[in-house]
Amino acid sequence: MHLTLLYKLMQAVKLSGRRPLVLNASFPDVTHQILSKIGLAPDCGIGNVHNVIQPIRRSVADILRVPLESVTVYVYMVHFLSHYVPRFGDTGGGPYLMKIHVDGRDMSGDVNPNEIFVSLPKRWRRTGSVGGQILTAASAASIIRAVAIDSEELLHAPGPLGLPGGYPVRVGENGPQVVLPDGVSMEKGIAVNEEGNRVDGIEKVLDDGTAIFTEKEMAIMKEMLGYDVKQMKIEESEKMAKELGHRFKEFASQFRKA
């Protein structure tokens, strides 16, 4: 029910008459885009794209034989890829954008992205399960710190300013601002993330916040869970979440030992 709870939270924030910065950990790649349509998007998400940045930097430093401190990466990537790449060493067909700078010089053409990605589940493998959640906690801490000290620090975050997917951002006391290095426009960054969200099952988000699901992913849900819907309106999200939770419990019960 993360969308329902987030929706109610942002309604409360609006009614309070205050304007705090709001960070959210619940699927910000899509929930922020949905809520942005009705003027209720949190300011920034945490985790997801942020979680793969340090392994990517380490891999680049290793490949180019340069100090880690010299490497800056700018990555535009959705939730699906941030989980898939560190586990399987490739993008699974998902789209992304990445710029690589060494000491401020664009070195993107000097490194094969596949060579970077293939090393992530091997040499730079992330911790999984509960222990791996420290990555998301660290993401939140880095953004909170940047706001608190107004550092304008370069970080990465999902769903900044209600946008779909993840982006490099500079964060200060006024929140995040998307960073666009040479060769990357805002339109291009948004487009690659909207396409990436289709791999996560979201075909598009309508102007009223209604999420339209992809046929391929919903066909899997129908086959495995008997759950078949084409779209989700914000006000229907709680009811749908409860039904989906019930379907998952039924599915799991098939595998319990008698």
N, C-alpha and C positions, 0 to 999 in steps of 0.2 A: 504493500500500500504506500510505497514511498512517494509516488506522485500526489496522492490524496493528502498525505500529511504535509508535504512540502507546499502544496497549494494552500492549505489552511494556515500554515505558518506565514506564508507571504501575504495572505489576506490580513492576518493579525498585524504584521509589520506595517502594512499600508494604513490600516485603521488607527495605528498608534500615533500617527502624525510625525513620527521620528524617521530618520533616514540612516539607519546603521548599515555597515557593510555586512552582507550575508554570505557565508561560505557554506557549500553543500557537498556532501559526499555521495548522495544517492543518484547514480546514473546521470550526472550533470551533462554529459554529452548530448542527451536528448531531453531530459526534463526541463533544462533551462531554455532550450529552444521552444518547447511547448508553452511554457509559462510566459516567455517573452511576447507571445502573440497577444496576451491580454494584460501586458504591462506589469507582470508579477515575477519576473525572473530574478533569482539571486544574483549577486554580483560576480561570483566566481565559484568554480568547483575545485575539488582537490583530488589528488591521485591520478589514476589512469595514465594519460600521456606523460605526466611527471615521473611515473615509476620506471620508465625505460630510458630516461635521459642520461643518467650517470653511467649505466652500462654501455650505452652508445658512445659516450665521450671516451670511456676507457678503451673501448674497442678501436676507435679512431686513433687515439694516442698510441696504441700498440701497433697498429698497421703502419702509421706514418712515422713511428719512432720519434715522437715529440713529447714534451712534458704534458701531463694532463691539464695543467693550468693554462696551456696555450690554446686548448680546444674549446670552441663554442659551437653548439649545434642549435639549429632552429628547426623544430619538428612540428608538422601539422598532421595529427593522427587521431583516430577515434578509439573508443573503448575496446572494441573487438581486437584491433591490432596491438594495443598495449598489453593485452593478455596473451594473444596468440604468438607474437614474435618471440618473447622471452622463453616460451615453452617449446616451440617447434623450429625456430631459426629461420623462418621465412614469413611472408606476409599473408599466406593463405589466399592470395589473389586480391587482397584488400588494397585500396589506393592510399597514398600518403605523399607528403612533400617533405623534403629534408635538405637543408643547406648546412654545409660544414665550413667553418672558418678556423684558421690557425693563425694566431697572433693578428687577427683582424683581416686576414687575406682569405678570399673565397677559394677553398680547396675542394669544392664539391665534386669536380670532375676528376680528381686524383684518387678517389676512393670508390670502390665498387660497393654499393649498399648491401648487396648479397653477402659480401665478405664480412661486413659488419654484423648483419643479422644472424648469420650462421654461428657466430661465436657467442651469442648471448646465452643460449641454453647450455653452453659448454664451459668455457673459461670464465664467463661473467654471469653465471647462473644465479638467479634471484632465489631468495628463501620463499618457500610456499607456505600454505596453510595459515594458522594463526600467527606464527612467527613473522610471516611476510607482511602482515598488516602494519608493521612498523613503518613500511614505506609510505603508506597513505597517511599515517600519523605525522611522519616527517614532512610530507608535502604540505599538510595543514600548518604545521609549525613554521615552515619556511615562509609561507604567505602571510601568516599572522605577524611574524617578525618583520617582514618587509613593510607591512602597513604601519606597525608600531614605530619603527625608526625612520619611516619615509625614505627607504634606501633606493627606490627605483631600480631594484635588483632584477636581473633577467632570470625568469623562472619559466615553468611550463604549467599550464592548467587547462582542465576541460571546462567547457561552457562559460568562458568569460563574457560578461555583458550580454548574456542570452544567446550566444552563438552556438551552432552545432559543432560537436567534436572538440578536439584539443588544439592549443596554440602556444607558441612562445609569447610570454607577456612580461612587461615591466610593471612591477608592483610597488606602489607607494601609499601614502596616507589616503589618497583618493581612490584606491583600488587598482584593478588591472587595466592595462592598455595593451592591445595586441601589437606585437612587433612584426614588421614586414621588411625583411632584408631585400636587397636588390634582386629583382627577378620574381618576386612574389607579391601579388596584389591581394587586397582583402577579398575581392571576388574569387580569385583563384583558391585562396585558403578555404573559404566557405564552401566552394564547389567540391573540393576534394573531400571535405569532411561530410558533406551531405551525401556524396556517393559512398563514403565509408560507412555511414549509418545504415545504408541499405543492406550491408553485410550483417549488421546487427538486427535486421528485421524491420527497420523503419523506412518505408518507401518515401514518404514525405510528411510534412506537417502543414496543415491548412491554416488559413488566416485566423480561425477561431480557436486554434490550439488542438484541433482534432488530429490524432496520429493515424496515418494510413499504413497498414502493415504490408510487408512484401509477400507475394504469393508463395514463393519457394519456402521461406521459413515458416509461414503459417501452415503449409501443407505438412511439414514435419510435426508441428504441434497437433494437427488434426489426426495424423496417423498414430502418434505415440500417446496422446492424452485425450483424444476425442474432443479437442477444444478448437473451434473454428469461428473466428471473428475477422472481420475485414478492417475494422477501425476502432478507435477508442476516443471518446469525448472526455474532456477533463472531468466533468461532473459524473461520469459513469465509471471512473477509474477505481473507486473503492469497491463497488459491486463486482467489477471484473476481476480485481485482485483476489477477492475472497473466493470467487468461483475457481480461478486458476489454482489457488492454493489447495482447494478441495480436490481438484483433478490430479495435482501432483501427489497428494497423499494417497489417492486411489492407485496411482501408478506405482508408487513405492511399496504399497502393501503387497503387490504381486511377488516381490522378492524377499519378503520377510520369511524367516524360518517358522514352520508350524510349531 
